[in-house]
Each structure stands twice: as structure tokens, then as C-alpha cells.
Amino acid sequence: MVISTEPAWKELVDGLGREYQDAVVYADLEQETILHEGDVRLLANGWVELPTGRLLSPDAVHHIDT
């Protein structure tokens, strides 16, 4: 019997994210504060993953223009 040390739900959650190219991530409605420009991945839990592996909290991100 083979038992994985990785949680099974991790693979399911990883497949639920959305990837955007040339997106702009804003911290405010007025679009004055830009958090990131370029490729991003929106995870199923609301966090935004940058190409560097850095994560932006859903509380920090107001919206993403694609």
C-alpha cells in the first residue's frame, strides 16, 4: 500500500485557480495604488500569487484588471 504525505485536497485546490497575463492588481478603488503589473494567479482561497511566489492577501487587493 502506498500512502502519500501530501493532502489530497491540495491537488484539487491547485486546479481551481485562474491565471491572468498582463494584469494590474490594485489596492484601491481609485486605481492610484498599484500592487503588481504582469502575470498573476488568483487562487481558490482569494489569495493572489505573483510569479516570484509571493502571495498578496485578499484584504490587500481591491481588484484586478485583466
C-alpha positions in Angstrom: 0.0 0.0 0.0 1.3 3.5 -0.9 0.3 6.4 1.3 1.0 10.0 0.2 2.3 12.5 2.7 0.6 15.3 0.7 -3.0 16.2 1.4 -5.4 15.1 -1.4 -7.3 18.4 -1.4 -4.2 20.4 -2.3 -4.3 19.0 -5.9 -8.0 19.8 -6.2 -7.5 23.4 -4.9 -4.5 24.0 -7.2 -6.6 23.2 -10.2 -9.2 25.8 -9.2 -7.1 28.9 -9.6 -7.3 31.3 -12.5 -4.2 32.7 -14.3 -4.1 36.1 -15.9 -1.4 37.6 -18.1 -0.7 41.4 -18.3 -3.0 42.1 -15.3 -2.9 45.0 -13.0 -3.5 44.4 -9.3 -4.9 47.5 -7.4 -5.2 48.2 -3.7 -7.9 50.8 -4.0 -11.0 51.7 -6.0 -9.4 54.9 -7.4 -6.7 52.8 -9.1 -4.0 55.0 -7.5 -2.1 52.2 -5.7 -0.8 49.5 -7.9 0.4 46.4 -6.1 1.6 44.5 -9.2 1.6 44.6 -13.0 2.1 41.4 -15.1 1.2 37.8 -14.7 -0.8 36.7 -11.7 -2.7 33.7 -10.5 -5.8 34.1 -8.4 -6.1 31.1 -6.0 -9.3 29.5 -5.0 -9.0 30.9 -1.5 -8.8 34.5 -2.8 -5.1 35.0 -2.4 -3.2 36.4 -5.4 0.1 34.6 -6.3 2.8 36.5 -8.2 5.4 34.8 -10.5 8.0 35.2 -7.7 5.9 33.0 -5.4 4.9 36.0 -3.2 1.3 36.0 -2.1 -1.0 39.0 -1.8 -3.7 38.8 0.8 -7.4 39.2 -0.3 -7.6 42.0 2.2 -4.8 44.0 0.4 -6.3 43.6 -3.1 -9.2 45.7 -4.1 -9.5 44.4 -7.7 -7.6 43.0 -10.7 -7.9 44.5 -14.2 -7.2 41.9 -16.8 
